[in-house]
Amino acid sequence: MGAVVRTAGAGKRLKCFLRDLSLLLGEWKRITEKMEAMKGPGLLYREPELAERAVRDFLTDDVDRIAVDRPELFSRIIGAVDGAIPRMRSRVQLYEGKEPIMEYFHAEEQIDRLFARRLALPSGGEIVIEETEALIAVDVNTGSHRNRKKDGGGYILQVNLEAAEEIVRQMRLRGLGGLIVIDFIDMASSADQKKLQETMQRLMEVDTERFQILPISPFGTMQISRQRHSQSLCRDIRRPCPYCNGRGTVESASATAVRILAALRRALHESIAVGAGERQPVRLIVHPDVLQILRQGARDELEEVEKTCCVQLTISASEAIHRENFSIEGLGQ
């Protein structure tokens, strides 16, 4: 037999390779057993669903908890964890709170930050992230404190250190790669520059992607080269805006559909007595592109919404509605 080891395996421990090899051999054994048992054409292997792929690709030691709000999905994830990393089973938890899971964990706020151009720092400073064709440009400035008296230069170092931590975090969350140029606030002290350089090196050491950090230039900029396997999150989820001839971006129809489904569930739960009496007619109006996505990939989700919220849902399209907007008619009637 043969095995292909990808560059992502560089620096990994031997037990990681042995675990992956064991999983692959187990999967191959199940495939061959199916093949021998079948008397005609049939399905031998199917790529795992999103939840199982997430466990396979992202569940590592630095993940503290996986929270799931649906029992059937919880069972599937437990099965995937038992097959891949049994010692992580205790980290998978079933969320049974009354508040929607996305709101309880403030996930929507964090998702909004992933696409924000300007991000505030704890001390009042801020960073501005711009993606271009050639590189990622990050500007660090004093933000709301730019016109205030600073405490002898210590504030500037504090802002730069906070910025370094947030920039590394955003690199991983957004999938930023290639050449990243960071324009830190100028620091006259060579000791402060050295501390910032060492801090950035320490923060990047736990990164799973290969990287290289150059010393801070005389102009106060730091260049980081980070391995890129695919498009960044922003380029993957957002599309060139048809309303401004490509000068900006809007959500993809798929991302808008997911957001609308979440908003629809929330609106129905707040406005309708769930499970009481006759089904109430509700009409959802969306952009035609979003309607196509909902019809093709969200049939089961929509049927579940109708059942759990006791409504008769009708979806129609309107060219007049903005691609990212939607309208719900019939609530409270």
N, C-alpha and C positions, 0 to 999 in steps of 0.2 A: 504494500500500500504506500501511498504518498501523502504528504501533508503540506499545505501552503501556510506559511507564517507571514502575516502582514507586518508592515512597519509599525503598526500600533502596538505590536508585541515587544518593541524595543524597551529594555529595562525592566520588564515584568518578571515576577518570580516564577520559579519552575512549577509551583503548584497551580498557577493560573493556566499554564499550557496543559498540564495533566488533567485539570478539570474540564477544559474545553474539549480535549481529545476524548475523554470519557463520555461526555455528552454526545459528541458527534458519532462515536462508535455505537452508543446506545440507540441513537436515531437511525443509523444505518441498519442495525440489527432488526429494528421494528419494520423498516421498509422492506428488507429482504424476506422477512416472515410473511408480510402481507402479499408480496409478489408470488411467493411459493403457494400461498393459500388460494389466490384468485384463479378462477377458471376462465376469466375473460377480462376485457378492458375494465379498469377501475382506478380510483384515486389512490396513489401510493403515498404522496406527501403534499402537504399544503403549508405555505408560509404562515407562521403564527399570526394571530390577530394583534391589533395595536397594543393591547395590555400586555400580552406575553412578550412582544418585541421590546417593549419598554423595560420589562424586568430583565430580559436577556442583555440589553445594550447599556442600561443605565444604573442598574442596582449594584452599587459598589459599597465599600466599607464606610465611605463618607456620607452615605444616605442614612439618616436617623429613623425615618418613618415613611411608610406609604399608607395614606388614608384613602379608603374607598367607601362610597356611599351606596353601592348596590350589592346585595348579597350574592347574586349570581356572578358578578364580576370579581367579587372578593374570592369566591371559590376558585375561579379560573386562575387568578393571580397566585393564590396559595399553591395550586397545583404546579404552576410554572416555577415558583420559588423552591418547592420541594424537589423538583427535578433538576434544578440548576444549583441553588445555594441553600440547602436545608437550614443552615445555621441562621439565615436571615428571616426565617418564618415569623419570629416574634415581632419583627419590625413592620409587618403588614397588619393593619388594624381596620376594622369595620366601623365607619363613622355612622352613628345613629342619632345624631342631634337633630333638633327641629329646624334650626337655621340651615339654609342651603350651604353645602360644603364649600363652594367657592367664596361665599361671603364670610363664612366662619374663619377660614384661613387667610382672608384678605388676598386671595389669589388674583382677582380681577385687577386690584390696584397694582400688583407686581407685574402683571401682563401689560398694563398700560405703560409702566415704566420701561418695558423692553422696547417700546417704539417711540419713546419720548426723545426729543432732540436735546433737551436741556434737563439735567438732573441735579437736584439740590444736595448739598453735603451737610452733615450734622452741624458743623461750625458756622454755617451761613455761606460758605463758598459754593461753587457749582462747576460742573463740567458740561461741555457741549460736544456731542458726538456727530460727526458728519461722515457718511459713506460716499466715496467717489469711486470711479472706475479704477484708478491707480492705487489708492491707498485709503486707510481710515485715518481721519484727522480728529484729534481730541484736544480741545482747548480747556485749560483750567484757569479759572479766575476767582476773584474774591467775592463775587456775587453781591449779596445785600450788604456786605461790609466794605465795599470798595471805597466809600467816602468817609469811613470812620478811622479813628486813630488806632494804629496797630500796637501791640505790646512788644515793641523792640525787635520785631522781625520774627518772633516765635510763632506768631499767628500764621505767617506765610508758610513756614515749615509744616504746621499743623494741617493747613488746607491741602498742601501737596501730598502729605502722607494719607489723608482721608481720600483724596482723589485717586491715589495709586491703588488703594484697596477697592474702591468702587469701579475703577477702570478694569482691573483684573476680573472682578465679578461679572461685569457686563461683557467682557470678551467671551467668557464661557457661556453665559446665558444667551447671548445673541449669535454665538458661533462666528465671531469676528476672526479673520485670518488674513494672511498676506502681510503687507507692510503697514504697521500702525505707528503713526507719528504723534507724540504727545507733547504739547506745548505747556510745560509747567510754569507756574509763576516764578519769575527770576529770583534767585537766591545768591547773595554775594558771598556767603560763607561756604568755603569748600567742604567744611565738616558737615554742613546741612546737606549739600549735594551728595556727599558720600553716603549719608544716612538714608536719603531718598533712594539712591541706587541700590543699596543693600536691602532696603525694604521691598522694592519691586522685585528683586531677585528672589527673595524669600517667598513672596506671595506667588510667584510664578512657578516655583519648584514643584508644587503639587499638581500642576497642569498636566493633563494627559497628552496634550499635543506638544510636538517639538517646538522649541522657541530659541531665540537668540536676542539678547538685550545689549545694545550699544551704550557706551557711557554718555552722560548728558553733554551735549554740545555747548560751545561758547554762547550759542543763542538761547540756551535754556530748553532745548528740545531733546526728547529721548526717542530713539527708534527701536521698535520691537518687531522682529520677524516671527510670525506664528504660523505653524502649519495649518493649511486649509484643505479640508476634505470635500466640502460642498459649499453651496451658497450660504450667506448669513441668514439668520432668521427673518430679518426685514425683507431681504430680496426674495426669500422663499414664500412668505405669506402675503406680501403686498405687491401690487402690480402698478405699472405706469398709469397715471390718472387720465381717463378719457375726457375729463372736464377741463383740463388745463394743458392739453397737448404735451403731456409727458413732463411737465415741469415739477410735478409732485407725485404723490402716490396715494392710492386708496386701498382698502382691504380687498383681498381676493374674494370672489363670490363664495368660496368654500368657508373662508374665515368668517364672512358676514353671516352665512347660514348658521354656523355654530353659535355665534353670538346672539342671533335672533331667536334660536330655539331656547337658549338659556333665559333670555328676556321674556319670551312668551310664557314659559313655565312660571316664572316669577310673577308676571302680571295676572295670570289665571289663578294662581294660588291666593293672591291678595284680594282678588275681586269676586271670586265665585266660591260658593259653599261646595266644597269637593264632595262628590258622591251623593248630593241631595237632589232628589226629584228628577224631573225630565232633563234631558240633555239640552244645554243652552247653545244656540247657534252663535258662532264666533267667526269673523272673517279676518284673515291676515292678508295684507297687501304688501307686496315686495317688488323689487326690481326684477325684470324678466330673467336676468342671469342667475339671480339668487333662487328664483322659482325653479329653474331647471335643476340646480344642485339639490334643492329640497326634495323634488320628485324622484331624482335618481338615487340619492344616497341617504335619505332620512325618512323613508316610509315607516320603518319600525318605530323610530323615535316619535313621529307624529301620531301614529296609532296609540302609542303609550300615553302621550299627552291627552288625547281624546278620552281614553279610558280612565286615567287617574284624575283628570280634572272635570269629568262629566260634561264634555262639550261636544258639539258637532262642528268640526273645524273645516272651513273652506279657505283655500289659498288662491289668490289671483294676482296677476302681474299688472304693473302700470309703468309705462315708459317715463311718466312724469315724476315718479318718485326717485330720489337720489339712491345711487347704488348701495350706500351704506345704511340707508334709512328703511323704516317699515312703519306700517300703521295697523292697529288692531281695532276692529269695529265689533260692537255687540257686548262689550263688558259693562256690567251694571245695568243692563236693560231687562 
